Amino acid sequence: MEAFTRLTATALPVDIVNLDTDQIIPARFLMKPRDENYWRYLFHDLRFDGEGIEKPDFLLNQPPYREARIIVGNRNFGCGSSREGAVFTLTANRFRAVIAPSFGDIFTNNCLNNGVLPVVVDEAVANALRRQLVEQPGAEISIDLEAQQFTVPDGTVHGFDIDPHRKYRLLNGLDAVDYTLQYENHMTAFERAYRRDASWLF
């Protein structure tokens, strides 16, 4: 997993309340391979028409936002069914962070397990930030995970909370398996001692 330390990038405002995982990646794409086409499934039915042509009014299809790597969403971002594909398609589009007033619980875990930082902020902050991003297409946000703060286009700095364990894993690029493997020597030593002390079991 790619480590997350600091990120300065264009931000995409997404105003939809209760944006669920089926809007992030429609269910019919969940069995698709994670290949070079996987990026197309992000917001697919919002982003493309029935013939696969980009809808010009969707902000991600507009030049100032095409290189966005941060999303600023609305309440209950990523709610709905448990599908890791929602985060896979975010990372396929190089998104590394989502800022919103609240998130679906499972979506939050899927983000953290795949190197995407979910940042919870007050609703008023999120609303004001999305307005700034609409008024200043292509504006950037800077996020510093170590300091637990982000800077918005008007220069205002906001702090955010994150579980220390999750923070450690993101800073060091450790998914759950990588984190566990840090203790491989301890596990091996335990197994050897257990086999020695309870040899009659083996």
C-alpha positions in Angstrom: 0.0 0.0 0.0 1.3 3.5 -0.9 2.1 5.5 2.2 0.2 8.7 2.9 2.2 11.5 4.4 1.5 14.8 2.7 -0.6 15.6 -0.3 -1.2 18.8 -2.2 -3.6 18.4 -5.1 -6.6 19.7 -7.0 -9.9 19.0 -5.1 -13.2 17.9 -6.6 -16.4 19.1 -4.9 -19.2 16.5 -4.9 -22.5 17.9 -3.4 -24.6 14.8 -3.3 -25.9 13.9 0.1 -25.9 10.1 0.9 -23.7 9.3 -2.1 -23.8 5.6 -1.8 -21.4 2.9 -3.0 -23.6 2.0 -5.9 -23.2 5.6 -7.2 -19.4 5.4 -6.6 -19.2 2.1 -8.5 -22.4 0.5 -9.9 -22.9 -3.1 -8.9 -22.6 -4.4 -12.5 -18.9 -3.5 -12.5 -17.9 -5.2 -9.3 -16.7 -8.4 -11.0 -14.6 -6.6 -13.6 -10.9 -7.1 -13.4 -8.8 -4.3 -11.9 -7.1 -3.5 -15.2 -6.4 -0.3 -17.1 -10.1 0.3 -17.6 -11.1 0.3 -13.9 -10.9 4.0 -13.7 -14.0 4.3 -15.9 -16.3 2.7 -13.3 -15.9 5.6 -10.8 -19.2 7.6 -10.6 -20.0 5.8 -13.9 -23.7 6.5 -14.2 -23.2 10.1 -13.0 -20.2 10.6 -15.3 -21.2 9.0 -18.5 -24.4 8.7 -20.6 -26.0 5.5 -21.8 -23.5 5.4 -24.7 -20.5 5.9 -22.5 -20.0 9.5 -23.5 -18.9 11.9 -20.8 -21.6 14.2 -19.4 -20.1 17.7 -19.7 -22.0 19.0 -16.6 -20.3 16.5 -14.3 -17.4 18.3 -12.7 -14.9 15.4 -13.0 -15.3 15.7 -16.8 -14.3 19.3 -16.8 -10.6 20.1 -17.4 -9.9 22.0 -14.1 -11.0 19.0 -12.1 -9.6 16.1 -14.2 -6.4 15.9 -12.2 -8.2 16.0 -8.8 -6.8 13.6 -6.2 -9.0 14.9 -3.3 -12.8 14.8 -3.0 -14.8 17.1 -0.8 -18.1 15.4 -0.3 -21.4 15.9 1.6 -23.0 14.1 4.5 -22.9 10.3 4.7 -20.4 9.8 1.8 -19.9 6.2 0.9 -23.0 4.8 2.6 -24.8 1.7 1.4 -23.6 -1.8 0.7 -20.1 -3.1 1.6 -18.1 -3.0 -1.6 -14.3 -2.6 -1.6 -14.6 -1.8 -5.3 -15.8 1.7 -4.4 -12.3 2.4 -3.0 -10.5 0.4 -5.7 -12.0 2.7 -8.3 -11.1 5.8 -6.3 -7.5 4.7 -6.3 -7.7 3.8 -10.0 -8.4 7.5 -10.5 -5.6 8.4 -8.2 -7.8 9.8 -5.4 -6.0 9.6 -2.0 -8.3 11.5 0.3 -12.0 12.3 0.8 -13.1 15.2 3.1 -16.7 15.1 4.2 -19.0 15.7 7.3 -19.6 11.9 7.7 -18.9 8.6 6.0 -20.4 5.1 5.8 -18.7 3.0 8.4 -17.6 0.2 6.1 -16.5 2.6 3.4 -14.3 4.3 6.0 -12.6 1.0 6.9 -12.2 0.2 3.2 -10.5 3.5 2.6 -8.1 3.1 5.5 -7.2 -0.4 4.4 -6.4 0.8 0.9 -4.4 4.0 1.5 -7.2 6.5 1.1 -7.6 9.1 3.9 -11.1 9.9 5.0 -11.2 13.2 6.8 -14.3 14.1 8.9 -15.0 17.9 9.2 -17.9 20.0 10.4 -20.7 20.2 7.8 -20.4 24.0 7.6 -16.7 23.6 6.8 -17.4 21.1 4.1 -20.1 23.2 2.6 -18.0 26.3 2.5 -15.1 24.4 1.0 -17.2 22.9 -1.8 -18.3 26.5 -2.6 -14.7 27.6 -2.8 -13.8 24.8 -5.2 -16.8 25.6 -7.5 -15.8 29.3 -7.5 -12.1 28.4 -8.1 -12.0 25.4 -10.4 -8.7 23.7 -10.1 -8.0 25.0 -6.6 -5.8 22.9 -4.4 -6.0 21.6 -0.9 -2.9 20.5 1.1 -3.2 17.7 3.7 -0.5 16.9 6.3 -1.3 13.6 8.0 1.5 13.8 10.5 0.2 17.2 11.7 -3.4 16.2 11.3 -4.4 19.3 9.4 -5.3 20.5 6.0 -5.1 23.9 4.3 -7.9 25.1 2.0 -7.6 27.4 -1.0 -8.3 30.6 1.0 -5.4 29.7 3.3 -7.5 28.6 6.3 -6.0 25.6 8.2 -8.3 23.0 9.7 -7.4 20.2 12.1 -8.9 16.7 12.0 -8.9 13.6 14.2 -7.7 10.1 13.2 -7.2 6.9 15.2 -3.5 6.6 16.1 -3.2 3.0 14.8 -4.8 3.9 11.5 -2.6 7.0 11.2 0.6 4.9 11.8 -0.5 2.4 9.1 -1.2 5.1 6.6 2.1 7.0 7.3 4.0 3.8 6.8 2.0 2.3 3.9 0.9 -0.8 5.9 -2.2 -2.7 5.1 -3.6 -5.2 7.7 -1.4 -8.0 6.4 1.8 -5.8 6.2 1.1 -4.6 9.8 0.8 -8.2 11.1 3.9 -9.3 9.3 5.9 -6.8 11.4 5.5 -9.3 14.2 6.5 -12.3 12.2 9.6 -13.0 14.3 7.4 -12.9 17.5 4.9 -15.3 16.0 7.7 -17.6 14.9 9.2 -17.6 18.3 5.9 -18.3 20.0 5.2 -21.2 17.7 8.6 -22.7 18.4 8.2 -22.3 22.2 4.7 -23.7 22.0 5.9 -26.8 20.1 8.7 -27.2 22.6 6.5 -26.8 25.7 3.5 -28.8 24.4 5.4 -31.3 22.2 2.9 -34.0 23.1 0.4 -32.2 20.9 2.5 -32.7 17.8 
